[in-house]
Amino acid sequence: MKPLEDIVTERCSLLEPIATGVNPELSKLPGIRAILFDVYGTLLISGSGDVGTATATDTAEALTQALGDAHFQGDLAQAGERGKCILKAEVQEWHHASRTAGIEHPEVDIAAIWKRVVRRLRSEHLLEPASIDIEPIRQLGMEYECRVNPTWPMPGCRGTTQALKNRGYVLGIVSNAQFYTPLLFSAFFGQTVEKLGFDPDCCIWSFKELEGKPSDQLFPKAGAALLKNHGIALSETLYVGNDMLNDIYTAKKAGCRTALFAGDRRSLRMRDQDERCMNLRPDAVITELKQILEIV
């Protein structure tokens, strides 16, 4: 099996952000000691605008190609057509079961979902029987994701985070994500998230929590790590994200200062019709990541 990072570099190519027409509001925010980021649409350009099978443009052709490149055998064209429907159904079933168990904003473990999809395709004789090992499943997930939701670093991503780290800010991530999300950083920058300067304890990934934003559970967990590891409160923390509900509302509710990233029309979510966002204002609005250096 090839390294999953190699799939990213082979499948993803240059993306440019699309201007939003939003004017930046670069209010100075004193007292900030830590900065947390969203990933898709903020640190990374997302071709579909977000992460996950619910939002990506999933096609049977993409799945057929992914199955072939992940070395599955069988009637791949039919497996792609059928697998697309199974994938959607498995995600819906996971969400239903999680909500029944009391999780308001469930997140799937996409590797577990793909394992179920492959098992069902084999039971329907569309894929040849074989042991279901995790590495082919992870390769399938990465191959598919890179086709339906290609990504690329947002301009200024590496330079801005490095400059913030050099200034002494603690960095973390709170993001809807899957197993492949941290690997995107390794693929694009040649270093792990930790080596890039993010405190791993302050990186909260939805697939590990099995809850996604706008869940109330994610930011307090990041806050507990900030307080324990660095003595920093969420009131001293800036959160940067592109979604007024998932990012700004949820982070502000947890006690963070907030900056709306309005740098790419694909992923900017203003949520004007959501009553939680109608009178909500971020502490700053940025259209380029490097503008963070002007407000903290």
FIRO-229167 format. One line per 3 residues: their letters; for each residue x, y, z of N, C-alpha, C. Coordinates in Angstrom, 3 decimals. Example, Ala and Ser with C-alpha at 12.3 -4.5 7.8 and 13.67 -1.06 7.14 Angstrom:
// FIRO-229167
AS) 13.190:-5.690:7.800:12.300:-4.500:7.800:13.200:-3.300:7.800 | 12.850:-2.250:7.080:13.670:-1.060:7.140:12.900:0.030:7.870
// end
This chain:
// FIRO-229167
MKP) 0.840:-1.199:0.000:0.000:0.000:0.000:0.881:1.257:0.000 | 0.526:2.227:-0.831:1.259:3.474:-0.854:0.886:4.325:0.361 | 1.769:5.197:0.825:1.407:6.116:1.909:0.187:6.953:1.521
LED) -0.705:7.148:2.465:-1.923:7.896:2.162:-1.615:9.331:1.738 | -0.522:9.885:2.267:-0.142:11.242:1.871:0.166:11.320:0.371 | 0.680:10.221:-0.195:0.993:10.222:-1.626:-0.275:10.318:-2.466
IVT) -1.369:9.764:-1.966:-2.640:9.878:-2.691:-3.054:11.340:-2.780 | -2.858:12.081:-1.689:-3.214:13.504:-1.679:-2.405:14.259:-2.719 | -1.104:14.049:-2.739:-0.260:14.790:-3.675:-0.536:14.395:-5.121
ERC) -0.993:13.167:-5.348:-1.322:12.732:-6.705:-2.678:13.250:-7.162 | -3.642:13.301:-6.263:-5.016:13.621:-6.657:-5.369:15.098:-6.546 | -4.727:15.812:-5.642:-5.088:17.211:-5.395:-4.096:18.128:-6.103
SLL) -4.608:19.166:-6.730:-3.768:20.144:-7.410:-4.197:21.539:-6.996 | -3.481:22.514:-7.490:-3.660:23.901:-7.049:-5.114:24.347:-7.117 | -5.606:24.870:-6.012:-6.893:25.555:-5.937:-6.640:26.978:-5.476
EPI) -7.378:27.907:-6.025:-7.299:29.300:-5.591:-8.591:29.674:-4.892 | -8.526:30.484:-3.833:-9.771:30.943:-3.203:-10.552:31.847:-4.149 | -11.871:31.829:-3.997:-12.755:32.676:-4.786:-13.194:33.842:-3.900
ATG) -12.981:35.056:-4.369:-13.272:36.241:-3.560:-14.737:36.268:-3.139 | -14.971:36.748:-1.928:-16.329:36.793:-1.379:-16.978:38.169:-1.485 | -16.185:39.200:-1.698:-16.725:40.556:-1.701:-16.971:41.126:-0.322
VNP) -16.605:40.380:0.720:-16.763:40.839:2.100:-15.581:41.741:2.464 | -15.871:42.833:3.154:-14.807:43.727:3.607:-14.258:43.265:4.950 | -12.945:43.262:5.110:-12.373:42.859:6.404:-12.701:43.875:7.493
ELS) -12.812:43.390:8.716:-12.997:44.237:9.903:-11.904:43.833:10.888 | -10.827:44.587:10.863:-9.611:44.174:11.569:-9.480:44.866:12.915 | -10.442:44.587:13.787:-10.403:45.146:15.128:-9.272:44.510:15.927
KLP) -8.523:45.321:16.641:-7.453:44.803:17.482:-8.061:44.059:18.669 | -7.553:42.861:18.940:-8.081:42.024:20.012:-7.000:41.805:21.056 | -6.954:42.642:22.088:-5.914:42.492:23.110:-6.161:41.277:23.995
GIR) -5.106:40.766:24.592:-5.229:39.704:25.582:-5.328:38.306:25.015 | -5.162:38.144:23.720:-5.220:36.814:23.118:-3.898:36.081:23.354 | -4.002:34.840:23.829:-2.812:34.031:24.092:-2.798:32.717:23.305
AIL) -3.949:32.335:22.791:-4.050:31.087:22.014:-4.967:31.315:20.831 | -4.723:30.572:19.756:-5.551:30.683:18.563:-5.919:29.286:18.096 | -7.211:29.046:17.984:-7.744:27.794:17.476:-8.296:28.019:16.073
FDV) -8.169:27.017:15.213:-8.578:27.141:13.821:-9.560:26.044:13.433 | -10.440:26.388:12.514:-11.154:25.413:11.710:-10.207:24.973:10.589 | -10.510:23.840:9.942:-9.651:23.360:8.859:-10.256:23.653:7.494
YGT) -11.364:22.975:7.154:-11.904:23.061:5.797:-12.558:24.418:5.564 | -12.059:25.120:4.568:-12.558:26.453:4.278:-11.849:27.542:5.043 | -10.916:27.160:5.905:-10.150:28.142:6.684:-8.660:27.915:6.464
LLI) -8.094:26.884:7.051:-6.681:26.580:6.809:-6.471:25.929:5.442 | -7.478:25.181:4.991:-7.394:24.521:3.691:-8.559:24.951:2.815 | -8.283:25.178:1.540:-9.357:25.351:0.570:-10.029:24.007:0.378
SGS) -11.338:24.003:0.394:-12.115:22.787:0.193:-12.878:22.916:-1.111 | -12.624:21.977:-2.035:-13.269:22.060:-3.335:-14.774:21.980:-3.260 | -15.307:21.243:-2.276:-16.758:21.128:-2.117:-17.298:22.134:-1.109
GDV) -16.402:22.830:-0.411:-16.827:23.814:0.580:-16.858:23.299:2.000 | -16.715:21.973:2.181:-16.774:21.417:3.530:-16.257:19.989:3.470 | -16.242:19.321:4.623:-15.764:17.933:4.688:-16.945:16.999:4.827
GTA) -16.810:15.782:4.299:-17.775:14.751:4.624:-18.665:14.382:3.470 | -19.138:13.154:3.511:-19.962:12.632:2.432:-21.310:13.326:2.339 | -21.746:13.978:3.399:-23.039:14.657:3.335:-22.971:15.926:2.500
TAT) -21.786:16.500:2.353:-21.668:17.772:1.655:-20.891:17.668:0.361 | -20.080:16.626:0.222:-19.272:16.501:-0.981:-20.137:16.077:-2.169 | -19.643:16.344:-3.373:-20.322:15.923:-4.583:-19.927:14.475:-4.859
DTA) -20.643:13.533:-4.271:-20.240:12.135:-4.397:-20.817:11.551:-5.673 | -20.014:10.864:-6.441:-20.452:10.284:-7.696:-20.047:8.821:-7.748 | -20.828:8.060:-8.511:-20.513:6.647:-8.692:-19.177:6.486:-9.396
EAL) -18.885:7.365:-10.345:-17.617:7.275:-11.059:-16.441:7.442:-10.111 | -16.552:8.401:-9.184:-15.474:8.607:-8.220:-15.254:7.361:-7.373 | -16.341:6.716:-6.970:-16.213:5.513:-6.156:-15.635:4.356:-6.972
TQA) -16.061:4.232:-8.216:-15.495:3.191:-9.079:-13.991:3.362:-9.220 | -13.562:4.585:-9.478:-12.129:4.853:-9.605:-11.398:4.584:-8.300 | -12.003:5.005:-7.192:-11.364:4.816:-5.885:-11.209:3.334:-5.554
LGD) -12.228:2.543:-5.843:-12.151:1.106:-5.598:-11.019:0.479:-6.405 | -10.896:0.880:-7.664:-9.827:0.337:-8.495:-8.456:0.719:-7.987 | -8.267:1.974:-7.636:-6.957:2.429:-7.180:-6.613:1.898:-5.791
AHF) -7.638:1.481:-5.035:-7.388:0.846:-3.740:-7.268:-0.675:-3.876 | -7.246:-1.159:-5.127:-6.954:-2.560:-5.447:-8.061:-3.522:-5.043 | -9.311:-3.041:-5.036:-10.435:-3.953:-4.861:-10.746:-4.589:-6.214
QGD) -11.243:-5.818:-6.178:-11.543:-6.577:-7.385:-13.036:-6.877:-7.448 | -13.556:-6.914:-8.683:-14.956:-7.257:-8.867:-15.553:-6.462:-9.998 | -16.875:-6.347:-10.001:-17.581:-5.532:-10.990:-17.567:-4.097:-10.473
LAQ) -16.474:-3.389:-10.738:-16.261:-2.086:-10.100:-17.259:-1.031:-10.560 | -17.693:-1.094:-11.813:-18.668:-0.112:-12.282:-19.986:-0.256:-11.513 | -20.466:-1.495:-11.386:-21.687:-1.724:-10.625:-21.473:-1.454:-9.135
AGE) -20.290:-1.785:-8.641:-19.985:-1.515:-7.234:-20.002:-0.017:-6.957 | -19.526:0.780:-7.917:-19.569:2.230:-7.746:-20.988:2.750:-7.690 | -21.843:2.277:-8.600:-23.244:2.706:-8.613:-23.967:2.291:-7.339
RGK) -23.820:1.042:-6.979:-24.499:0.533:-5.786:-23.876:1.100:-4.515 | -22.551:1.189:-4.520:-21.856:1.665:-3.329:-22.205:3.081:-2.968 | -22.478:3.909:-3.960:-22.881:5.282:-3.676:-24.154:5.312:-2.825
CIL) -25.112:4.457:-3.179:-26.367:4.393:-2.418:-26.144:3.808:-1.026 | -25.311:2.776:-0.955:-25.023:2.158:0.344:-24.323:3.157:1.252 | -23.379:3.908:0.697:-22.645:4.903:1.490:-23.600:5.905:2.123
KAE) -24.501:6.438:1.328:-25.474:7.407:1.843:-26.347:6.787:2.927 | -26.794:5.566:2.686:-27.660:4.897:3.652:-26.936:4.598:4.955 | -25.678:4.205:4.872:-24.911:3.900:6.080:-24.668:5.159:6.912
VQE) -24.387:6.273:6.248:-24.203:7.535:6.973:-25.494:7.931:7.673 | -26.623:7.812:6.954:-27.915:8.166:7.546:-28.244:7.263:8.723 | -27.950:5.978:8.594:-28.223:5.040:9.686:-27.370:5.366:10.907
WHH) -26.098:5.700:10.682:-25.213:6.077:11.793:-25.760:7.309:12.507 | -26.142:8.324:11.728:-26.671:9.550:12.326:-27.937:9.262:13.131 | -28.815:8.444:12.569:-30.068:8.123:13.272:-29.786:7.409:14.587
ASR) -28.885:6.431:14.551:-28.560:5.694:15.776:-27.936:6.605:16.818 | -27.071:7.518:16.375:-26.411:8.436:17.314:-27.417:9.389:17.930 | -28.327:9.907:17.128:-29.348:10.824:17.674:-30.274:10.096:18.624
TAG) -30.591:8.863:18.306:-31.411:8.059:19.214:-30.706:7.863:20.549 | -29.375:7.799:20.514:-28.585:7.641:21.736:-28.353:8.967:22.445 | -28.900:10.057:21.907:-28.830:11.347:22.595:-27.763:12.291:22.099
IEH) -27.110:11.965:20.983:-26.086:12.860:20.429:-26.759:13.777:19.410 | -26.809:15.062:19.719:-27.561:16.001:18.887:-26.898:16.246:17.539 | -25.555:16.296:17.534:-24.822:16.591:16.302:-23.811:15.473:16.041
PEV) -24.285:14.328:15.573:-23.390:13.173:15.440:-22.396:13.323:14.296 | -21.262:12.700:14.464:-20.245:12.598:13.424:-19.954:11.126:13.196 | -19.777:10.748:11.943:-19.439:9.364:11.646:-17.940:9.159:11.745
DIA) -17.550:7.919:11.907:-16.173:7.484:11.685:-16.169:6.911:10.275 | -15.646:7.674:9.322:-15.803:7.311:7.919:-15.073:6.016:7.580 | -14.002:5.683:8.296:-13.340:4.400:8.051:-14.282:3.248:8.399
AIW) -15.009:3.377:9.496:-15.981:2.351:9.871:-17.117:2.276:8.853 | -17.532:3.428:8.327:-18.577:3.455:7.303:-18.111:2.744:6.039 | -16.884:3.033:5.591:-16.375:2.382:4.382:-16.250:0.873:4.582
KRV) -15.911:0.452:5.775:-15.827:-0.987:6.048:-17.192:-1.640:5.861 | -18.237:-0.970:6.325:-19.591:-1.490:6.145:-19.971:-1.526:4.671 | -19.599:-0.479:3.933:-19.920:-0.420:2.503:-19.263:-1.585:1.770
VRR) -17.983:-1.805:2.035:-17.266:-2.895:1.367:-17.881:-4.240:1.735 | -18.217:-4.417:2.992:-18.817:-5.691:3.414:-20.135:-5.947:2.668 | -20.954:-4.911:2.523:-22.233:-5.080:1.831:-22.032:-5.326:0.337
LRS) -21.071:-4.644:-0.271:-20.799:-4.869:-1.693:-20.312:-6.298:-1.929 | -19.563:-6.828:-1.001:-19.119:-8.223:-1.135:-20.271:-9.188:-0.920 | -21.159:-8.869:0.009:-22.310:-9.750:0.240:-23.241:-9.767:-0.962
EHL) -23.216:-8.694:-1.769:-24.033:-8.628:-2.985:-23.251:-9.093:-4.215 | -22.051:-9.628:-3.987:-21.213:-10.218:-5.036:-20.754:-9.203:-6.080 | -20.630:-7.956:-5.672:-20.114:-6.920:-6.575:-18.618:-6.717:-6.375
LEP) -18.104:-7.107:-5.235:-16.668:-7.139:-4.987:-16.277:-8.558:-4.626 | -15.065:-8.929:-4.986:-14.604:-10.269:-4.674:-14.354:-10.403:-3.178 | -14.663:-11.562:-2.616:-14.463:-11.747:-1.163:-12.990:-11.707:-0.803
ASI) -12.707:-11.106:0.324:-11.350:-11.028:0.872:-11.477:-10.516:2.293 | -10.407:-10.634:3.049:-10.425:-10.088:4.411:-10.541:-8.568:4.328 | -11.241:-7.991:5.294:-11.439:-6.540:5.305:-10.409:-5.934:6.249
DIE) -9.251:-5.597:5.691:-8.178:-4.997:6.475:-8.315:-3.480:6.487 | -7.791:-2.847:7.523:-7.990:-1.416:7.702:-7.247:-0.593:6.656 | -6.066:-1.035:6.229:-5.295:-0.197:5.312:-5.962:-0.041:3.947
PIR) -6.474:-1.119:3.313:-7.220:-0.900:2.069:-8.457:-0.027:2.267 | -9.103:-0.171:3.420:-10.275:0.660:3.715:-9.863:2.122:3.807 | -8.773:2.405:4.497:-8.293:3.792:4.614:-7.853:4.329:3.253
QLG) -7.241:3.490:2.441:-6.848:3.941:1.112:-8.078:4.262:0.265 | -9.101:3.414:0.352:-10.348:3.691:-0.361:-10.943:5.022:0.080 | -10.979:5.253:1.399:-11.529:6.504:1.906:-10.769:7.709:1.421
MEY) -9.440:7.622:1.405:-8.627:8.743:0.939:-8.788:8.951:-0.561 | -8.782:7.866:-1.329:-8.947:7.977:-2.781:-10.282:8.634:-3.124 | -11.326:8.222:-2.441:-12.649:8.785:-2.713:-12.720:10.252:-2.305
ECR) -12.249:10.558:-1.103:-12.336:11.932:-0.607:-11.578:12.901:-1.499 | -10.389:12.506:-1.957:-9.596:13.404:-2.802:-10.271:13.666:-4.139 | -11.131:12.760:-4.566:-11.852:12.969:-5.818:-13.077:13.866:-5.627
VNP) -13.822:13.652:-4.553:-15.064:14.416:-4.385:-14.851:15.721:-3.633 | -13.782:15.826:-2.870:-13.515:17.051:-2.121:-12.017:17.342:-2.131 | -11.472:17.733:-3.295:-10.043:18.068:-3.339:-9.754:19.264:-2.448
TWP) -8.569:19.283:-1.883:-8.177:20.365:-0.980:-6.830:20.928:-1.406 | -6.525:22.091:-0.834:-5.252:22.751:-1.089:-5.028:23.763:0.030 | -3.789:24.017:0.412:-3.567:24.995:1.478:-4.126:26.374:1.113
MPG) -4.788:26.998:2.065:-5.240:28.373:1.881:-4.009:29.275:1.800 | -3.998:30.251:0.913:-2.846:31.163:0.869:-2.545:31.751:2.246 | -1.278:31.716:2.610:-0.860:32.255:3.895:-0.968:31.290:5.045
CRG) -1.444:30.066:4.804:-1.652:29.108:5.904:-0.357:28.847:6.662 | 0.651:28.388:5.952:1.894:28.006:6.638:2.612:29.211:7.208 | 2.701:30.289:6.445:3.416:31.467:6.933:2.755:32.090:8.149
TTQ) 1.422:32.126:8.148:0.703:32.746:9.263:0.826:31.915:10.534 | 0.615:30.612:10.415:0.709:29.788:11.619:2.138:29.778:12.167 | 3.124:29.784:11.285:4.506:29.823:11.751:4.808:31.132:12.457
ALK) 4.321:32.241:11.906:4.550:33.548:12.534:3.869:33.627:13.892 | 2.664:33.084:13.999:1.966:33.084:15.287:2.712:32.241:16.310 | 3.195:31.091:15.876:3.961:30.238:16.781:5.227:30.942:17.233
NRG) 5.901:31.633:16.317:7.124:32.353:16.658:6.866:33.481:17.653 | 5.665:34.035:17.619:5.300:35.096:18.562:4.887:34.546:19.918 | 4.789:33.238:20.035:4.484:32.637:21.327:3.035:32.246:21.542
YVL) 2.202:32.342:20.519:0.811:31.927:20.670:0.706:30.401:20.659 | -0.159:29.885:21.499:-0.472:28.456:21.472:-1.477:28.226:20.350 | -1.257:27.200:19.547:-2.119:26.924:18.407:-2.846:25.599:18.591
GIV) -4.088:25.573:18.143:-4.874:24.344:18.185:-5.892:24.329:17.066 | -6.659:23.273:16.994:-7.654:23.071:15.943:-8.924:22.523:16.578 | -10.065:23.055:16.170:-11.359:22.445:16.486:-12.094:22.355:15.160
SNA) -12.249:21.134:14.641:-12.743:21.021:13.270:-13.549:19.756:13.054 | -14.572:19.879:12.225:-15.194:18.695:11.660:-14.169:18.054:10.735 | -13.954:16.767:10.892:-12.805:16.135:10.247:-13.015:14.632:10.189
QFY) -12.115:13.965:9.457:-12.076:12.510:9.413:-10.627:12.058:9.552 | -10.392:10.743:9.510:-9.038:10.235:9.750:-8.025:10.828:8.798 | -8.475:11.193:7.601:-7.543:11.702:6.606:-7.211:13.178:6.793
TPL) -7.960:13.898:7.615:-7.742:15.337:7.730:-6.352:15.683:8.258 | -5.878:15.104:9.367:-4.511:15.421:9.797:-3.464:15.049:8.750 | -3.741:14.018:7.962:-2.783:13.582:6.952:-2.627:14.600:5.829
LFS) -3.636:15.447:5.630:-3.529:16.484:4.602:-2.389:17.449:4.920 | -2.198:17.737:6.202:-1.108:18.633:6.596:0.240:17.992:6.290 | 0.356:16.704:6.593:1.603:16.000:6.290:1.862:15.990:4.785
AFF) 0.801:15.812:4.002:0.959:15.756:2.548:1.365:17.105:1.976 | 0.728:18.161:2.427:0.972:19.481:1.846:2.236:20.154:2.377 | 2.550:19.910:3.655:3.643:20.640:4.287:4.822:19.756:4.678
GQT) 4.665:18.445:4.524:5.759:17.540:4.843:6.013:17.367:6.323 | 5.069:17.806:7.164:5.214:17.678:8.612:3.863:17.368:9.229 | 3.893:16.702:10.373:2.662:16.432:11.098:2.103:17.721:11.682
VEK) 0.849:17.652:12.099:0.221:18.804:12.742:1.034:19.256:13.951 | 1.510:18.293:14.731:2.305:18.639:15.911:3.601:19.334:15.520 | 4.299:18.819:14.504:5.551:19.432:14.061:5.328:20.815:13.475
LGF) 4.111:21.067:12.980:3.789:22.379:12.430:3.487:23.410:13.523 | 3.489:22.966:14.779:3.352:23.914:15.872:2.035:23.876:16.617 | 1.153:22.926:16.272:-0.133:22.807:16.963:0.010:21.849:18.137
DPD) -0.534:22.250:19.283:-0.545:21.370:20.446:-1.547:20.250:20.177 | -1.117:18.987:20.115:-2.052:17.904:19.782:-3.181:17.769:20.786 | -2.947:18.123:22.053:-4.015:18.057:23.049:-5.088:19.102:22.793
CCI) -4.716:20.157:22.077:-5.649:21.237:21.768:-6.212:21.116:20.354 | -6.029:19.951:19.741:-6.596:19.660:18.431:-7.755:18.690:18.623 | -8.957:19.171:18.432:-10.166:18.395:18.657:-10.777:18.090:17.298
WSF) -10.768:16.799:16.957:-11.261:16.334:15.654:-12.616:15.653:15.844 | -13.593:16.022:15.051:-14.946:15.511:15.266:-15.027:13.992:15.142 | -14.246:13.390:14.247:-14.358:11.940:14.056:-13.877:11.167:15.283
KEL) -12.988:11.779:16.070:-12.556:11.119:17.307:-13.585:11.266:18.413 | -14.318:12.368:18.394:-15.333:12.616:19.419:-16.679:11.999:19.052 | -16.849:11.658:17.762:-18.119:11.199:17.201:-19.218:12.228:17.389
EGK) -18.808:13.486:17.475:-19.709:14.637:17.473:-19.086:15.731:16.625 | -19.915:16.450:15.891:-19.416:17.516:15.046:-19.974:18.868:15.450 | -19.308:19.926:15.005:-19.849:21.263:15.217:-21.206:21.356:14.505
PSD) -22.189:22.045:15.103:-22.092:22.947:16.249:-22.345:22.315:17.614 | -21.858:21.129:17.856:-21.962:20.522:19.178:-21.330:21.415:20.241 | -21.941:21.420:21.410:-21.406:22.192:22.542:-20.223:21.500:23.217
QLF) -19.897:20.276:22.800:-18.909:19.484:23.522:-17.465:19.743:23.090 | -17.243:20.278:21.901:-15.897:20.310:21.342:-15.036:21.429:21.909 | -15.566:22.639:21.963:-14.755:23.762:22.448:-14.396:23.640:23.921
PKA) -15.309:23.197:24.781:-14.893:22.992:26.179:-13.755:21.992:26.316 | -13.721:20.973:25.465:-12.616:20.015:25.541:-11.298:20.687:25.153 | -11.333:21.511:24.106:-10.133:22.277:23.752:-9.762:23.227:24.876
GAA) -10.774:23.840:25.483:-10.516:24.768:26.581:-9.878:24.091:27.774 | -10.311:22.880:28.086:-9.723:22.151:29.213:-8.250:21.864:28.959 | -7.902:21.526:27.709:-6.497:21.260:27.373:-5.671:22.538:27.425
LLK) -6.236:23.635:26.944:-5.524:24.919:27.009:-5.238:25.315:28.452 | -6.225:25.123:29.303:-6.054:25.505:30.710:-5.049:24.596:31.397 | -5.157:23.296:31.162:-4.264:22.341:31.818:-2.819:22.480:31.330
NHG) -2.639:22.594:30.018:-1.288:22.587:29.454:-0.606:23.946:29.479 | -1.408:25.026:29.431:-0.817:26.352:29.235:-1.355:27.426:30.172 | -2.348:27.074:30.989:-2.936:28.078:31.873:-3.692:29.158:31.123
IAL) -4.261:28.810:29.963:-4.959:29.775:29.121:-6.455:29.472:29.140 | -7.266:30.506:29.360:-8.717:30.356:29.360:-9.261:30.581:27.953 | -10.474:30.086:27.706:-11.092:30.327:26.400:-11.335:31.818:26.157
SET) -11.486:32.601:27.213:-11.651:34.047:27.047:-10.386:34.704:26.510 | -9.260:33.991:26.593:-7.990:34.481:26.055:-7.647:33.806:24.723 | -8.658:33.191:24.135:-8.449:32.381:22.935:-9.252:32.946:21.771
LYV) -8.619:33.026:20.617:-9.290:33.442:19.383:-9.575:32.205:18.547 | -10.821:32.097:18.073:-11.153:31.023:17.154:-11.403:31.602:15.776 | -10.812:30.977:14.760:-10.909:31.442:13.383:-11.621:30.384:12.555
GND) -12.747:30.761:11.947:-13.494:29.809:11.126:-14.359:30.514:10.112 | -14.897:29.754:9.166:-15.600:30.321:8.018:-17.110:30.179:8.072 | -17.644:29.642:9.168:-19.069:29.332:9.267:-19.643:30.054:10.483
MLN) -20.628:30.919:10.250:-21.167:31.718:11.345:-21.852:30.864:12.421 | -22.435:29.735:12.038:-23.070:28.867:13.025:-22.072:27.898:13.641 | -21.480:27.056:12.815:-20.590:26.017:13.323:-19.381:26.587:14.043
DIY) -18.886:27.711:13.550:-17.643:28.274:14.077:-17.888:29.448:15.016 | -18.459:30.513:14.507:-18.553:31.746:15.298:-19.542:31.592:16.453 | -20.740:31.144:16.169:-21.743:30.975:17.229:-21.269:30.012:18.307
TAK) -20.770:28.851:17.863:-20.403:27.810:18.818:-19.183:28.205:19.643 | -18.195:28.826:18.998:-17.002:29.253:19.735:-17.321:30.379:20.698 | -18.130:31.331:20.252:-18.487:32.451:21.132:-19.299:31.962:22.324
KAG) -20.188:31.010:22.086:-20.992:30.451:23.171:-20.110:29.794:24.227 | -18.979:29.205:23.777:-18.054:28.549:24.706:-17.153:29.540:25.429 | -17.128:30.799:24.966:-16.333:31.813:25.648:-15.157:32.340:24.859
CRT) -14.986:31.890:23.609:-13.858:32.354:22.788:-14.142:33.728:22.180 | -13.080:34.443:21.850:-13.168:35.544:20.890:-13.197:34.913:19.504 | -13.744:35.618:18.525:-13.955:34.981:17.226:-13.546:35.880:16.072
ALF) -13.048:35.231:15.018:-12.750:35.913:13.757:-13.358:35.089:12.638 | -14.251:35.704:11.871:-14.831:35.043:10.712:-13.851:35.117:9.556 | -13.508:33.958:8.991:-12.661:33.940:7.801:-13.565:33.956:6.578
AGD) -13.553:35.080:5.866:-14.398:35.273:4.684:-13.518:35.355:3.446 | -12.671:34.347:3.274:-11.683:34.405:2.212:-11.975:33.547:1.005 | -13.048:32.735:1.039:-13.327:31.851:-0.085:-14.837:31.640:-0.190
RRS) -15.390:32.025:-1.328:-16.842:31.953:-1.513:-17.366:30.522:-1.445 | -16.545:29.530:-1.781:-16.993:28.136:-1.725:-17.474:27.746:-0.329 | -16.781:28.246:0.675:-16.985:27.731:2.034:-17.538:28.750:3.019
LRM) -17.665:30.013:2.627:-18.199:31.010:3.550:-19.670:30.714:3.819 | -20.011:30.568:5.084:-21.386:30.277:5.486:-21.856:31.381:6.432 | -22.704:32.268:5.928:-23.178:33.387:6.743:-24.379:33.005:7.607
RDQ) -25.166:32.044:7.190:-26.310:31.524:7.965:-27.293:32.638:8.320 | -27.591:33.487:7.354:-28.436:34.658:7.614:-29.835:34.295:8.097 | -30.322:33.119:7.708:-31.696:32.756:8.051:-31.783:31.967:9.356
DER) -30.646:31.667:9.957:-30.646:30.948:11.231:-30.762:31.955:12.368 | -31.765:31.792:13.209:-32.013:32.775:14.263:-30.837:32.904:15.226 | -30.024:31.877:15.350:-28.859:31.953:16.223:-27.792:32.890:15.673
CMN) -27.861:33.179:14.387:-26.827:33.997:13.742:-27.334:35.368:13.313 | -28.628:35.633:13.445:-29.192:36.868:12.900:-28.593:38.119:13.526 | -28.355:38.099:14.811:-27.782:39.263:15.496:-26.376:38.986:16.011
LRP) -25.743:38.010:15.418:-24.419:37.587:15.867:-23.338:38.309:15.079 | -22.340:38.821:15.788:-21.220:39.476:15.125:-19.910:38.886:15.649 | -19.020:38.534:14.754:-17.695:38.100:15.199:-16.908:39.298:15.715
DAV) -15.855:39.044:16.458:-15.014:40.134:16.957:-14.174:40.753:15.849 | -13.943:39.989:14.782:-13.200:40.494:13.629:-13.632:39.702:12.407 | -13.417:40.289:11.239:-13.647:39.607:9.959:-12.368:39.718:9.155
ITE) -11.846:38.577:8.713:-10.627:38.591:7.914:-10.908:37.937:6.564 | -10.211:38.409:5.551:-10.336:37.835:4.211:-9.045:37.173:3.757 | -7.995:37.302:4.541:-6.728:36.616:4.315:-6.200:36.164:5.667
LKQ) -5.612:34.996:5.704:-5.129:34.478:6.976:-4.072:35.376:7.604 | -3.250:35.991:6.791:-2.185:36.830:7.336:-2.725:38.026:8.110 | -4.005:38.367:7.918:-4.601:39.473:8.673:-4.733:39.152:10.158
ILE) -4.663:37.879:10.519:-4.667:37.529:11.944:-3.515:38.218:12.652 | -2.396:38.346:11.969:-1.214:38.965:12.576:-1.454:40.438:12.888 | -2.446:41.048:12.262:-2.759:42.458:12.517:-3.710:42.648:13.695
IV) -4.452:41.597:14.060:-5.486:41.799:15.083:-5.114:41.229:16.444 | -4.013:40.445:16.506:-3.626:39.906:17.818:-2.263:40.476:18.214
// end
